[in-house]
Amino acid sequence: MHTVDYIIVGAGTAGCILADRLSASGRRNVLLLEAGGDNRSLWLRVPVGYGRTFNDPRFNWMYETEPDPGLNGVRSYWPRGKVVGGSGSINAMVYVRGQPKDYEDWGAGGIKGWGWSDVRPVFESMEQRTDGGPGILRVTDNSARVHALCRSFIGACESQGLPFTPDFNGPQSEGVGIYATTTRDGLRESTATAYLRRARERANLELRLRAAVRRIDFEGRRASGVSYVWQDTVHQAQAARAVIVCGGTVNSPQLLQLSGIGDPALLDRFGIGARHALPAVGQNLQDHLAVNYNYRSRIPTLNNELAPWWGKVRAAIRYGLTRRGPLSMSVNQAGGFIRSSPDRGAPDFQLYFNPASYATSRTRTRRLLNPDSFAGFIMSFQTCRPTSRGHLTIRSADADVAPAIYPNYLSTAEDRRDILIGGQLLRRIASSAPLAAVIEQELAPGPQAQSDEALIQDFRERAGSVFHPVGTCMMGTGASNSVVDARLRVHGLAGLRIVDASIFPNVTSGNTNGPVAMVAERAAGMILEDEVAA
């Protein structure tokens, strides 16, 4: 029996941080188990490799939802990282903390210690920004390197009265501007490269790759360890202090349910004995949903650089020599957080601007590496705080069977109303100078979609996930409606914590990778504090 102080399940964004922080002193033995492989592939380091890993089973769980009534009964594609670094190794690298109101809402639910004044110092301490900062996670300012068309987008937004902000993570998070990214010197930065790389040199940390955890083991009401398959053999490991689950919004609730933690009726259906009744496991699922508005441009865009074969070669040579150019950038270069009306208490829409255009769908198709042959660009919007709630359940007692995901998109009147508000907003921006002079034609939804009904139908037909699922092991004050407490301990059980996006009570306004890293940093501090208090 392998015995350590801490077992961390999942070397994703949160797991990499915890492995580093908990092993740093050298006094604790840590076992980090990752179901995927290592992050050494070039496609995982070059930022534009996002277009390849989006549909690569070597690095991606490639989940699909159940048919969703809100999206005309179509399944949505949910890529999730199956590699060291997790989804932070395959995402689009946009880094935003979120709006202060996001965290005030967390605290308003009675959860102590997660308000904006509590989490802001954690963000500041972990970030290593272009202009400085004490942290280790590199956050790069791209304002001097984005495509010139981004300035036209920002100018059009300002024509509509939307404010400009130089930094979404600065004093003024509201407004339109250029997105910062988790990149370093033209390479993808993730918590695997920032945190885990240094931790892997320590003798007290062991990382096991392609180690698939099957269940959490217990002694009474205490998590004593895990059973996992590694090198075609079932192994068991014991945790003297705690098992920390960092599987993410899909895999963490799945592992709890497979271990007998969840709704007893669900567990009984699959012959799993109910060890601990927690009906909220797998509930409260939230996600951002967006649609692209595609435009044909009168002036060159990134399509002109990257669509021809010789353009790809030239971009690759430039990148190889300088680590610069379009291959070093995120697909979403500009955007913003804006209020749809002055009476909104905080920004309620996030905008994206991509100076390229390519085919997208709700399925696995995304031709990012093969943009359209003509000059084009994309704008899109998402509701910051969707009110629809879905759920997730196991389909089988077999851990290799993917869980059933029910997003329940557009199930509230508020979310359906926002379809019209967002679409009308994008069209006002497109009709404003200086962007209006650039646009030759709106390709999608197209001029035929003018009525409210047509815009709603277009959204239902074309919208898809922005890949920000959260909430399935939500943090809260009691076992009746949440899974973990404010210190991320599973209600009613000892020695078991969950640290990942699944604990979010509400989805943050924007991209979720930065907030997950903050949660992991905060959790590491709590775990070390609890050691001292014990």
N, C-alpha and C positions, 0 to 999 in steps of 0.2 A: 504494500500500500504506500503510495507516494503522499507524503504529508508536507504541507507548506503552511505559511501564515495566511496568505490570501490566494484564492483562485479567481481569476478574471475570465469571464466567458465572453469572448469576442474582442479582437484587436482592431476595432473600428475607431472612429474619432474619439470616443470617450475612453475605450479600453487602453489605447496607446498612452493617453495622458495619465491614467491611473497607474499603469504599469511603471511609468517613469517616476511619478511622485511617490508611490508606495515603496519602491525599491531604492530610492535615492540615498537613504541613510546607510544602506548596507546591513541593517539590523533585521530586516524582514525578508523572508523568502516568498517569492511571488511566482505563480504559475499562470502564464497567459496562453489561453487556448483559442486558436483561430481556425474556423472551418475551411477557409480559403487558403490560397497560397501567398507567396511573398509579393512585394510591390516593386520588383526590380525591372519589370518590363519597361522598355522605352515608351510604350503607349501610355503608361501610367505617370510618366515624368513630363513628357511634352504636353503643354496645355491643350493643344488642338487634338490630342489623343482621346479627349472626351468623346469625339465623334466615333471612334473605333470601339472603345470600351462600353459604349452605350448598349451595344448588342453583342457582347463577347462573353460566352458562358464561362470562360476561364476566370473572369474577374467579377461577374455579375450574376446575382440570383435570378434576374429576369422574371420577376413575378408578374402575374396578371390578376386583375380583380375579377370578381364575378360580374356578369352582365348587369349594368347599372341603369335603372329606369330613367334617371335624370339625364343620361347621355344616350337616349334612344336604344337602350338595351345592349350597348356595346361594352366590351371588356376594355379596361384601360391598362396600359403597360406601366409597370412600376419597377424600374431598375433599382437595385440595392447592391451595395458593395459586398463582394465575396472575396476579399483580399485584405492583406494587412493595410490599415488605414481606412477600411470600410468604405462607406459612400463618399468620404472625403478624398478617396483616391480615384474616384470616377465622376465626381460632380463637375459643375461648371465654374466652380472656384469663386463665385461672388461672395464677398464677406460683408455682412451687415450685422450689427448687434441686435437690431430691432428698435422699436420705439419705446421710450420710457413707460408709456401707458401699458404696454404689453406686460411688463413686470409688476406694475401697480395693480393690474387686474389679477395677477397671480396672488399677490398679497391680500387683495380684497376678499378672496375666498377663505380667509382665515389661516392661510399658510404663512407662518412666521419666517422671516429671514430671506425672502425672495423678492422684495420690492426693488425698485430701481436704485435706491441708495445702497442697497446690499450688493447688487450684482455689478453695478458700474465699476467699482474698484477692481473687481475680478477681471473684467474685460481689460481694463487699463493695465493691469499687472501682467497679463499673458500675451499682449500684443507687442510685436516689434514692428513698428510702422516705418514707412519710408523716411519720415522726419524724426525718427527716434522712438524710444520706448523701452521699458525694462524687460519686456517679455521675450519669449522664444518663438512664438508663432508669427511668421513673417506676413505682414499685410501691406501690399504694394499699391501705391498711388499710380494709376495709369493715365492721369489726365494729360500728360505730355505725349502719349503714344497712341491714343485712340484714333480711329478713322475721322477725317475731317467732317464727314456727314453727321457725326454726333453733335457737332456745334449747331448744325441746322435744326436738329431735333430740339436741343436745349433752347435755342432762340424761339422756336415755335411755341414751346411750352411757356416761355416768358411772355410771349404775345398774348397768351391766354390768362395771364395774371398769376401763373404758377411761379413760386420763388426759386431762385438758383441756390444750391448749397455746394460748397467746395468739398464737403466731407460728410457722407451719411453717418459716419461714426464720430463726428465731432459735436460741438455745442449745438449746431442746428442740423438735426437729423432729417427734418422735413424739407422737401424741395426736390428739384431735378438736378442731375449732375452726372458724374462719371463714377462707375462702380470700382471700388477697391477689390482686389483679388488676393487670394492666398497663393501667391507665386513668389519665387525668389530667384532673381537673376535669370529670368526666362524659363524656369522650371516650375512645375507644380509643387506647392508646399502643402503638406498635410500634417496631421499630428504624428503620422508614421515617420516622416522625414524630420520634423521639428523635435519631437519628444522621444519616440521609441528608438530612433537610431542611436542616440547616446546611451539609452538604458540597456540596449542589447549587449553592450560591452561588460555589463555587471554580472558577476558570478552568481548573485542571489536572485536573478531573474531568468526564468526559463520560458522560452516561446516555443510552442509546438504548433506547427502548421498542419493544415488538413486534419485537424482534430475536431471531430463532430460530437458535441456534447449531446447525450441522449436524455439525461434527466439529472435533476438535482437530488442528492441523497440527503436523508434526514436521520437524526437521532432524536426521537420525540418531536418537539416543535422547533428544533434547531437544525439549520442547514449544516450538515457535516462535511459535504463535499459534492463531487459530481462523478457520474459515469460517462465515459466518452469512448469513441472509436478512433484509434490512431494506428496507422500502419496495419490495418486489417485486423486489429485485436482490440477487444474491449478492455479498457483500463479504468481504474478508480483512483481518485485523488481525494485526500482529506484536507480540509481547511481549518486550521486551528483558530483563526480569527473570523473569517467571513468568506462567503461566496458572493461575488459581485457580478451581476448579469449586465452585460453591455451589448446585447444582441441587436438592439434597435427596435423600432416600432413594430416590425413584423415578427422578428424572431424571439424577442424577449417574452411577449405574451404566449407565443407558441411553446416555448420551453417551460413556462410556468404551468400551462395547461397539461402538457405531457408529464409533468412532475406531480400532478394531482392538486394543483392550486388554481382555483377558478370557480365557475358556476357548477355546482354538483350535478345538475341535470345534464349539462353538456358532457362532463367527464363520464358520467354513467353511460351515456349513449355509445361511448367508444371503449367501454370496459376498463376505464381508468379509475381506480379508487380515489375518492375525494379525501385528500390529506388535509386540506384547509380550504374552507369555503370563502372565496373572494369573488363575488359576482361581477365586479368592475374589471376583471382581467379581460382584455380584448375589447372593452367598450371605449366610448369617448373618442373614437377615431376621427381625426381631422386632417385636412389636406388643402393646399392651395390649388386652385383650378384656373387655367388660363386658356386663351385662344389667341392665335396669331392673326394679325391683319397684314397681308402681304401687298407690297407695292412695286411697280415697275418704275425705275428711276431714269431721269433724263441725263444724269451725270454718273460717272463710274463709281462703283461700290466695290466691296471686297470680292464680289462675283467675278469682276473683270480680272482680278489678280489670281484667283484660286480655281476658277472653272477650267481654263485651258490646261493641258498637260504641262506645257512649258511654264505656265504660271506656278503650278505646284512645284516644279523643279527649282525655279528661281527662289520661291519662298523657302524651300527646304535648304538651299545653299545659303541663303541669307541667315536663316536660323542657325545652321551649323557653324557659321563663322562668327555671328554676333549675339546669338540668343535673342534676337529682336524680330520684329515683323509680325504678321498675322498669326503665325504658328505659336507665338509666345503669349497670345491673348485669350481671354474668355470670349465665348460667342456673344454674350450680352455685355456690351461696352458702356452703354448709358442707360439712364432710367430715372426712377424717382419714387418718392413716397409723398402722395398728395391727398388733399381733402377734396372730395367731390362737391362739397358746398361749405360755405363759411361756418355753418352751424354744427359741423362735425367736430367732436372734441379732440380728435387726433386724426392723422392720415388714415384713410380707409381704402386707398388703392395703391398698389405698387405697379409701376410701369417698367417695361423693358424696351430697349432699342438695340437692334442688331443690324449693323451695316452690311449684311449679306442676306440672301434668301435661299431657301432650300425646301424640299418636300418634308413635311412632318405629318404625323397622324397619331392617333391614340394607341397604335400598335407599336411594334418594335422598329418600324421604318423611320429613319431620320438620316437624310442624306447630307449631314453636316460637312463631310469631306468632299462632297460633289455638289457644290452650289449650282444654282440655276445658270444657264448659259447667257442670260441677259442681265443687265444691271438691275439690281433689286435690293430691297431691304424689308425688314420686319419690325413692326411694333406690336406689343401685346400688353395685356393688363391682367391683374389678379386682384380679387378682394383680399384685403389684409387679414380680416378676421371673419372667415366664413362661419355661419351659424349652423350649417348642416353637420350632423354627427353620424358616423358609421360604426362598424364593429368588425372584429376579426375572430375567427374560430379555427381550431384544428379540424381537419377532415378525417383524421385517422390517428390511431395510437402509434403509427409508424412515423418516426421523426423525419424520414426522408420525403414524406408527402407534404407538399407546400400547403400552408393554411388557406382557408377561404377568406377573401378580403371583400368586404361590402362597404364601399365608401359612402354610399347614400348621397351622392352629389346632388345639389340643387333641390334638396327636399324641403327647404324653407322659403317662404315668400320673400324674405330679405335677400337671400342669395339669388333668387330669380330676378328681383328688381335690379340688382347690381349688374346683371348682364347688360341691361339697357344703358345704365349710367356709364359703365366702362366703355361700351362700344361708341356711344355718342361722344364721350370724351376724346377717344382716339381720333374720331373723324374731325372734331374741332381742331385738334392739334395738326392733323394732316392738312387742313384748309388754311392754316395760319402761316404767315411769312416767318422765316425764309424757307420753311420746308415745302410749302405749297408749290413754289416755283420748281422744285426738284422732282415732284411727282408727275409722272406721265399717266399712270392709271392705277386705281385700286384693283388688285387682282382677286383678293378674298377679304371679306365676304363678297365684294363686288357691288357695282351700282344697282343691281337688281334687288339687293337686300336693303330696303328702305324702311319698311314698316316695323313696328315693335315686334310683331309676330315673326317677321322674316329674320330679324336679328336674333331673337330667342332661338328659333329653329336652327339657324346657322351655328350658334354657340353649342347647342346640343349635339350637332352633327360633327363639329370639328374640335371642340375643346378637349383638353387633356390635363393630366396631373402635371404640376410643376415639381413634383418629387420631394415634397416637404411633409410627409406623413408624421403625425405625432399623436400622443395622448392615450395609447392603449394600455399603459400601466400608470395612469395619472397619479400625480401627487395630490393629496388632500388630507382632510382632518379625521376621516374615519373609514372603517372597513366596509361600510354599507355602500359607499359611492366612490371609493378610490382604492389604490393598490399600495402606495407607499406614503409614508409620512414626510414631514418637512426635512428630515435628515435622510430621506430616500431609503428607509428601512421598510421592508414589506410588513404591512399591518399583521400583528398576531404571530409573527415568526421571528426567531432570533437568528443572527448570523447570516442574513440574506438582505442584500441591497440591490437596487436596480438603478443604473446610471446611464441614461441615453435619452433620445428624443421621446421615448414612450412615456416619460414621467411628466411631460409638459401638461399642465392643466388646460391651457389654451395655446393654440399655435401662435408663434410670434409673427409680427407683421410681414417679415420678409424671409430671406433665405435662412435656413435653420442650422447650417453647419457651425457658424460662430457661436450661437447660443448653446449648442450641444457641448462645444469645447468649454464654454463657461461653466456649464453644469458639472462637467467632469472635474474642472479645477476646484470648484466649490465643494464637490463631494469628497475629493481627496483631502481637503482641509478638515472636513467634518470627521472623516474616518480617523485621521491622525489625532484630532482632538478627543475623540471617543476612546482611543487607546490610552491617552493620558488619564482620562477620567475613570477608566475601568479599574 
